Amino acid sequence: MMSVTAVYDLYKRKKSKDLAPGSFVLKDKAVSLFVDFAGDIPAVDVTEDMAEDFRLWLHTDDRGKTSANIYLSNIKPLFAWLAAGRQPYIAFNPFADIRRYGTERKVRPIFEPDEVNRLLKIADARWKVIVLLGAEHSLRRGEVLNLCRDDIEGRWLHVKAKKKTATTWRWTIKNHAQTLLPISPRLAQALPDLERIVPAAQPYLIVPPERYRRMLHLRAENSLTSEDRGKPYSNFNRAWRQLQRRASVTPKPYKDLRTTFACALRLGGMEADDVSEQMRHSSVAVTQSYLRHGAYSTLAGKQLEALKLFYGSHDL
């Protein structure tokens, strides 16, 4: 009987071509936490009661409900896979009916137009493109960092997976959602400045040259990890915080540029399902969580108009 870590190693080998490399980082942690909780027991011995106890164990004073939900979401696919197929490894999925913790519904912050403009005004050639890829094209950080010259196809940006070659490393898109996006006018103006400073032999546009050379060195030594491939710009978050501070912008994660993009499309009249398609989400339900800020802005406007009608505009 195979232990939990043994079946997880098998799962990783089977799914290595289907899942984005970065997705295994959280799955590794989720399995490690389960082994800390229950020991490296045979997978067939994991029961529904044990899965529920693990859910309760995850939520501590130091680990909130959101973190617990993340780990639950990342261990569930393993046991679902073990219980599936013509010859399943286990008789049933013990995590099938384990429910996530209810959490406070939060409004995702967005960057106001003047904040984006201030970022662009002080950004260098590389960071100007990085900002525009998030704010006007909805690219995730991993998609930005793995952008290559041949992804620029005329007036279109082709978000696609990468194969391992002499100059590139293998990289898989989240949800396998390859897509073509129209290049915005501001990005079309910014790209040539970036292309001029990136060495001609380097296919990656965003990765700094010194980091690119380091990535190739790590690959030659067979020490290039999935996390390295997903995040080939090691100081990205620090550089992003510094840029926001210099632009006098309230610090927000880079991913909130995607929220800004989604709200801009929705407030511009695009239907939610079309926004979801452009965001490359697995479902419209995921997109709705990005659109709450725009929905609240719309409701706030309607509320003020209603109050003006009731009280008279001179009183408001």
Residue pairs with C-beta under 8 A, 6 or more apart in sequence:
1 42
1 43
1 44
1 45
2 10
2 42
2 43
2 89
3 40
3 41
3 42
3 43
4 31
4 34
4 35
4 38
4 40
4 41
4 42
4 43
4 46
5 31
5 35
5 40
6 43
7 43
7 78
7 82
7 89
8 27
8 31
8 78
11 78
11 81
11 82
12 24
12 27
14 81
15 81
17 172
18 172
18 176
19 172
20 142
20 171
20 172
20 173
20 174
20 230
21 170
21 171
21 172
21 225
21 226
21 227
21 229
21 230
22 142
22 174
22 226
22 227
22 230
22 231
23 174
24 226
25 226
25 227
25 230
26 70
26 71
26 74
27 74
27 75
27 77
27 78
29 71
29 74
30 70
30 71
30 72
30 74
30 75
31 75
31 78
33 58
33 71
34 54
34 75
37 53
37 54
37 57
38 46
38 50
38 54
43 79
43 82
43 89
43 90
44 89
44 90
44 91
46 79
46 90
46 94
47 94
48 94
48 97
48 98
50 94
51 79
51 94
51 95
51 98
52 98
55 68
55 72
55 98
55 99
55 101
58 67
58 68
58 71
58 72
59 65
59 68
59 101
65 101
65 102
65 103
66 101
66 103
68 101
69 100
69 101
69 103
72 95
72 98
72 100
73 100
75 95
76 93
76 95
76 98
79 90
79 93
79 94
79 95
79 96
80 93
80 95
80 96
82 88
82 89
82 90
82 93
83 89
83 90
83 91
83 92
83 93
83 96
105 292
107 292
107 293
107 296
108 256
108 259
108 289
108 290
108 292
108 293
109 250
109 252
109 256
109 259
109 293
110 256
110 259
110 260
110 263
110 293
111 119
111 135
111 249
111 252
111 256
111 257
111 260
115 247
115 249
115 250
116 131
116 135
116 257
116 260
118 247
118 248
118 249
119 127
119 131
119 243
119 244
119 247
119 249
120 128
120 131
120 132
120 186
121 247
122 243
122 246
122 247
123 130
123 131
123 243
125 190
125 193
125 194
125 196
125 197
126 194
126 197
126 206
126 208
127 239
127 243
128 190
128 193
128 194
129 187
129 190
129 191
129 194
129 205
129 206
130 144
130 206
131 257
132 184
132 186
132 187
132 190
133 139
133 143
133 144
133 147
133 187
134 144
134 254
134 255
134 257
134 258
134 260
134 261
135 257
135 260
135 261
136 184
136 186
136 187
136 261
137 157
137 181
137 183
137 184
137 187
137 261
138 181
138 258
138 261
138 262
138 278
138 279
138 280
139 147
139 159
139 258
140 174
140 255
140 258
141 231
141 236
141 254
141 255
142 171
142 174
142 230
142 231
143 159
143 173
144 206
145 204
145 206
145 207
145 230
145 231
145 232
145 233
145 236
146 162
146 171
146 204
146 229
146 232
147 204
147 205
147 206
148 162
148 168
148 203
148 204
148 205
149 195
149 203
149 205
150 203
151 157
151 158
151 159
151 160
152 158
152 183
152 191
153 180
155 182
155 183
155 188
156 180
156 181
156 182
156 183
157 180
157 181
157 182
157 183
157 187
158 178
158 179
158 180
159 173
159 177
159 178
159 179
159 180
159 181
159 280
160 173
160 178
161 170
161 171
161 172
161 173
161 176
161 178
162 168
162 169
162 170
162 171
163 170
164 170
167 201
167 202
167 203
167 216
168 203
168 204
169 215
169 219
169 224
169 229
169 232
170 229
171 229
171 230
173 280
174 280
175 280
175 281
175 282
177 280
179 278
179 280
181 278
183 191
191 205
194 205
195 205
198 204
198 205
198 209
199 209
202 209
202 212
204 212
204 232
206 233
207 215
207 232
207 233
208 233
211 232
211 233
211 234
212 232
215 224
215 228
215 232
218 224
218 228
233 239
236 254
237 254
240 254
241 251
244 250
244 251
244 252
245 251
258 279
258 290
259 290
259 293
261 278
261 279
262 275
262 279
262 287
262 290
262 291
262 294
263 290
263 291
263 293
263 294
263 297
265 274
265 275
265 278
266 272
266 275
266 291
266 294
266 295
267 294
267 297
267 298
270 278
272 284
272 287
272 288
272 291
273 284
275 287
275 290
275 291
276 283
276 284
276 286
276 287
279 286
279 287
279 290
281 287
304 316
307 316
308 316
